[in-house]
């Protein structure tokens, strides 16, 4: 039985999609246990303004999440508990187009470093969690504990404005065997800042050597500043779109699961999956993990406690 069960938190998971191909919407089964350890009361927090950046098409990405956050803050109903079997839903792993792993594309020209794959050359899939579990900080370590119990290592990229108030969370996640990276101090879009502001956002972030820039947005200038501070940019190959809203609510676990299941094979081999700590991503994990296994993929293995420096290549 799975221990994953999540609650939505109002939050700042604003980032832009990076070169992802739109995927078909479909419902899928999410098998979750009623004995979950992830049961908590939603508590609203005060947050900064929410101004999602424009993507390559000139349109803002992530604005749906801003609307959902506002609704949550105003007392709108939270999504209910995770669903068990859904009558008539497709069988897990029903899509057969991505069954065989495929070779990854060539790494970007950063000394062999592929920022979309975070140095992952193992053939395995790395799960990653961004942002912060608003109103329930300990949710991060509960997710970490469940993954650890399954022998899965993940990466957590935390906003240090919040994480610095709970230093035990970073310590515990690393003790559980998970990498913890820098998601800046306050989640400002680095490409909109001055050199000094970029330095301050990164320098005041979680200590380590991997940086996930807000919105995944880091050009040559930001990449160079990060490198001078000892950080490599680490983005993702699969965006679960868990931060999007549908009719005022964050995407369902079924929709998140379907996005990962139907992602191209080249995005899974040596891949990195992006999810958030305030969304339904944790609830979707049992199905995501099951689907990946059925499609022939393995996940990064938890082999014990880690430090603040992530090796390259990733020891998945």
C-alpha positions, 0 to 999 in steps of 0.5 A: 500500500502506498503512503502518498496522500497530499493536500494542496497548499497555496503557493508560488509555483510559478515557472514557465514551461520549457520546450515541452510538447502539449500532451493529450488530456486523459483520466487515469487510475490513482491507487492511494492508501487511506492509511496515508501519513500525508494528512494535514490541515491547510493553513494559508500563508502570506506570499509575495506577488505573483507575476508569471513570466512570459514564455517564448510565445509571449504569453504568461505561463503559470497564471492559472496557479496564481488564480488558484492561490488567490481562491485558496487564500479567500477560503475556497474549498481545498481539493479533497482526499486522493481518489482510489480506483476510478471506474472506467479509467484507463489501465495504468500504463495503457499507452504503449508508445513509450515502452522502450527507453531511448538514448538521450539527446546530446548534452548542452555546451556547458562542459558536457553538463546537460542542464535539462537532465541535471547531470543524470546519465544513469538511464534512470528517472529523477523525481524532483520537487520545487518551491515550498509546502505552504502551511505545512512545512513538514509535508516535505519530510513526510514525502521524503520519508515515503520515497526513502521507504521505497528506495527512491532518491529525489531532489528537492529545490526549496525557496530559502526564504521559507526553508531558512526558518525550518533548517531541520527540514533540509537536514532531514531530507539529506539524512533521508538520502535526498538531494536538496538544491537552491531555488533562490531566496524568494523566487524572483525571475533572475533574468529580470534582475540586476547582476547584484540582485541575481547574486543575492538571490542565489547566494542567499538560497539553500547551500549546495551546488545545484540551482533550479532557477525560478521558471527554469529561466536562466540565460548565459548571464545568469548561468555564469553568475551561478557558476561563479557562486559554485552552482550548476543550473538544473532544470527538467525534461518533463514538466508535470504541469501540476501548477496549472489550474483547471476551472479554478482548481489545481490539476488532478493527480490523474491529469498529472500522472497522464502527463508523465506517462505520455511524455516522450521516451527521450524525456524519461531516459536520463530524465528529470520530472518536475513537480511541486510541494504544494500541488497534487504531485505527491498524490500522483506519485504512486501511479507515476512510479507504477507507470514508469516501471511498467514502461521499463524505467527505473528511478534514482536509488536511495543509497543513504544520507547525502551532503550538500554537494551533488556529484556529477554524474548523478549517482542514480 
